[in-house]
Amino acid sequence: MKCIIIIPAYNEAASIGGVVDSLADLERKPEILVINDGSCDNTVENARNSDRAQVLDLSCNLGIGGAVQAGFLYALRHDFDIAVKFDGDGQHLAQEVERLLEPLLAGQADVVIGSRFITAGGFRSTFSRRLGIRLLALVNSLLLGRRIRDNTSGFRAYNRKAIEFLAEHYPAIDYPEPEEVVLLARNGFEVIETAVAMAPRQGGSSSITLGRSFYYMAKVLLAIMMTYLRPAVGKNTMPSLHEPVLEPNCEKK
């Protein structure tokens, strides 16, 4: 099956080369697509240096939602069966990609989320981030009728049906991952979580500062509620979310 790894990147010059190299060494040999979202540093040059990735250089900054949707459009038009969304900051680990692909290949789900929080004592972020993550988990879990632990994880795998849907309907906001969970569930896609290890950011800085966190939360919560109330546009009208696939051997990074 044709697999593509989509890496949205904004000012990730310090880490993008290592990220590309780690993915290029995978046994599955997926195509790697770096989407440069209007970076002001050497992200494009560093991504291209190894000749191991395709680089889509957007003419302006679209934000994470627009950049990821561009990746899904590319995957759709080039007939990929599976897409993996992978951050360019070095937090996601190439060796964990296979954990996400296994449920897809087994037909257990349409989308698999790499979760940091299934395994006890797993990844820990700052207090403010943990607070926001817990609030989003509570809201989404109440809306969808089951617990979703890691709504903000950007490490996800999608089958062909999900690629086709998200190429047209991917959330356009700056931080779309929590809204994406609700959008997929409301439109009948089967979503599961599986435990993955993640590393600290390898370079650059997060776009979510303390000062922006309250604005971020308000914006995302509003988007979630609008998506939940909006009529479904996908293949089904009822949520279809499986219980998580647990991977107890995930080590803390």
Number of C-alpha atoms within 10 A of each C-alpha: 9 14 21 24 25 28 27 27 27 25 21 27 22 18 21 28 23 18 23 27 17 14 22 19 13 13 9 13 12 19 18 22 23 26 26 26 24 19 19 13 13 14 26 25 13 18 28 16 11 13 11 17 20 15 18 18 17 15 10 10 15 18 18 21 18 20 26 25 22 22 26 27 17 18 25 20 11 11 14 18 18 25 27 27 23 27 23 30 27 24 20 24 17 18 14 16 22 13 18 25 21 14 19 20 13 8 10 15 23 24 29 26 28 27 28 24 19 22 19 11 10 18 18 14 11 7 9 13 16 12 12 16 19 17 14 23 20 16 17 24 16 12 15 18 11 14 16 27 21 23 24 23 19 22 24 23 31 25 21 18 16 21 28 17 19 23 19 12 15 21 23 18 17 16 20 22 22 24 27 22 23 23 25 27 22 26 20 19 26 18 24 24 28 24 25 30 21 23 13 13 15 17 16 14 11 8 11 13 12 11 8 10 15 14 11 18 16 11 14 20 17 13 20 24 15 14 19 19 10 11 11 18 14 19 12 14 14 14 19 18 24 14 12 18 16 15 14 12 10 18 15 15 12
